[in-house]
Amino acid sequence: MKISFLFIFTLLVLLSCTKKTGRDPLLAYSDYAMLDSINAPGTIYYKNNPAILSPAGNSPHGNFQLRFNAIGFNALTDGGKLPVGGKMPDGSLVIKDIYEGNALSLHAFMYKKSGAWIWGEIRPNREVYYSVDKNPSVCTGCHSQPGNRDLVTSFSLH
């Protein structure tokens, strides 16, 4: 009886740790784990609108769709935006899907971990364009411009 109880308990613990829909973004630390999180179901479009937006300001990115995971989306309250002075909670994932013509060419993303953003860019074919392990100063230079809300600039541009 003890063996079957221990076996069942162990099996239940193992099953409770398994995700069927990709990796938990709170555990993502690598480029490919982030791609799993980007491709996981349940992301929500900016203002619930899947429209492709044109770049504005001095954006280095082309036409794009903007998505959030549920953690990030739930922080948006100011007309679908992060309130001025607000902070995105840890676990927030902001995804900018960049298009060349009608083809998705790049995922640029920000992931909030321990109060700081992790930045990266990865192509749909799994080619890492800008690794999460690189110095983020290339990203933060633009994202620090006036009007940003917790380093997210789309809120002031769209």
C-alpha positions as CSV (number, residue, x, y, z in Angstrom):
1,M,0.0,0.0,0.0
2,K,2.9,2.4,0.8
3,I,4.5,1.8,-2.6
4,S,1.4,2.6,-4.6
5,F,0.6,5.7,-2.5
6,L,4.2,7.0,-3.0
7,F,4.0,6.2,-6.7
8,I,0.7,8.0,-7.2
9,F,1.9,11.0,-5.1
10,T,5.1,11.2,-7.2
11,L,3.2,10.9,-10.4
12,L,0.8,13.7,-9.4
13,V,3.7,16.0,-8.5
14,L,5.4,15.4,-11.8
15,L,2.2,16.0,-13.8
16,S,1.5,19.2,-11.9
17,C,4.9,20.6,-13.0
18,T,4.2,19.8,-16.7
19,K,2.9,22.5,-19.1
20,K,1.1,21.5,-22.3
21,T,1.2,24.9,-23.9
22,G,4.9,25.9,-23.9
23,R,7.1,27.1,-21.1
24,D,6.0,29.3,-18.2
25,P,7.3,32.8,-19.1
26,L,8.2,33.3,-15.4
27,L,10.9,30.5,-15.9
28,A,12.2,31.8,-19.3
29,Y,15.8,32.7,-19.3
30,S,17.0,31.8,-22.8
31,D,16.2,32.9,-26.3
32,Y,14.4,29.7,-27.2
33,A,12.5,29.6,-23.9
34,M,11.3,33.1,-24.8
35,L,10.3,32.0,-28.3
36,D,8.2,29.2,-26.6
37,S,6.5,31.9,-24.5
38,I,6.0,34.1,-27.5
39,N,4.3,31.3,-29.4
40,A,2.3,30.0,-26.5
41,P,-1.5,30.6,-26.9
42,G,-3.2,33.3,-24.9
43,T,-1.3,36.4,-25.8
44,I,-3.5,39.5,-26.3
45,Y,-3.2,42.2,-28.9
46,Y,-2.7,45.8,-27.9
47,K,-6.1,47.4,-27.4
48,N,-7.5,44.0,-28.4
49,N,-6.8,45.0,-32.0
50,P,-4.7,42.7,-34.3
51,A,-4.1,45.5,-36.8
52,I,-0.7,46.0,-38.2
53,L,0.6,49.4,-37.0
54,S,3.1,51.6,-38.8
55,P,6.3,52.6,-37.0
56,A,6.2,56.0,-35.4
57,G,8.8,58.3,-33.9
58,N,12.4,57.1,-34.4
59,S,11.5,53.4,-34.3
60,P,14.1,51.1,-35.8
61,H,11.3,48.5,-36.4
62,G,9.0,48.3,-39.3
63,N,5.3,47.6,-39.4
64,F,4.2,45.6,-36.4
65,Q,1.5,44.0,-34.3
66,L,1.9,44.5,-30.5
67,R,0.9,41.7,-28.1
68,F,1.1,41.0,-24.3
69,N,0.9,38.0,-22.2
70,A,-1.9,38.0,-19.6
71,I,0.3,39.4,-16.9
72,G,1.4,42.4,-19.0
73,F,-2.1,42.9,-20.4
74,N,-3.7,43.0,-17.0
75,A,-1.5,46.0,-16.1
76,L,-3.0,48.1,-18.8
77,T,-5.8,50.3,-17.6
78,D,-5.4,53.8,-19.1
79,G,-7.4,53.4,-22.4
80,G,-5.5,50.1,-23.0
81,K,-2.2,51.6,-21.9
82,L,0.0,51.4,-18.9
83,P,-0.9,54.4,-16.7
84,V,1.6,57.2,-16.6
85,G,4.1,56.4,-13.8
86,G,3.0,52.8,-13.7
87,K,5.2,49.8,-13.8
88,M,4.7,46.5,-15.6
89,P,4.7,43.6,-13.1
90,D,7.3,40.9,-13.1
91,G,6.4,38.2,-15.6
92,S,5.1,40.7,-18.2
93,L,5.9,39.9,-21.8
94,V,5.6,42.5,-24.5
95,I,5.9,41.2,-28.0
96,K,6.4,43.3,-31.2
97,D,5.7,41.1,-34.2
98,I,7.5,42.8,-37.1
99,Y,6.4,42.4,-40.7
100,E,8.1,42.8,-44.0
101,G,5.2,43.1,-46.4
102,N,2.7,40.5,-45.3
103,A,5.3,38.1,-43.8
104,L,6.2,38.0,-40.2
105,S,10.0,38.5,-40.1
106,L,10.9,39.1,-36.4
107,H,9.7,39.0,-32.8
108,A,11.2,41.8,-30.8
109,F,10.3,41.3,-27.1
110,M,10.7,42.7,-23.6
111,Y,10.3,40.4,-20.6
112,K,10.1,41.8,-17.0
113,K,12.1,39.7,-14.5
114,S,13.1,40.9,-11.0
115,G,12.1,44.5,-11.7
116,A,14.3,44.7,-14.9
117,W,13.6,44.1,-18.6
118,I,15.2,41.4,-20.6
119,W,15.4,42.3,-24.3
120,G,15.7,40.1,-27.4
121,E,14.9,39.6,-31.0
122,I,14.3,36.3,-32.6
123,R,13.1,35.3,-36.1
124,P,10.2,32.9,-36.5
125,N,12.6,30.3,-38.0
126,R,14.4,30.3,-34.5
127,E,17.4,32.4,-35.7
128,V,18.4,34.6,-32.8
129,Y,18.9,38.1,-34.1
130,Y,19.6,39.8,-30.7
131,S,20.2,37.5,-27.8
132,V,18.8,38.0,-24.3
133,D,22.4,37.6,-23.1
134,K,23.6,40.7,-24.9
135,N,23.9,44.2,-23.3
136,P,20.5,45.8,-23.6
137,S,21.8,49.3,-24.1
138,V,21.0,49.2,-27.8
139,C,17.3,48.8,-26.8
140,T,17.2,51.0,-23.7
141,G,18.7,53.9,-25.6
142,C,15.5,54.3,-27.7
143,H,13.1,53.0,-25.0
144,S,14.3,55.7,-22.6
145,Q,12.9,58.5,-24.8
146,P,10.5,60.9,-23.2
147,G,6.9,59.6,-23.0
148,N,7.9,56.0,-22.3
149,R,5.9,54.1,-19.7
150,D,8.2,51.6,-17.9
151,L,10.4,51.7,-21.1
152,V,7.5,50.8,-23.4
153,T,7.3,53.5,-26.0
154,S,4.3,52.3,-28.0
155,F,1.9,53.8,-25.5
156,S,2.9,57.3,-26.3
157,L,3.1,56.7,-30.1
158,H,0.0,54.7,-30.8
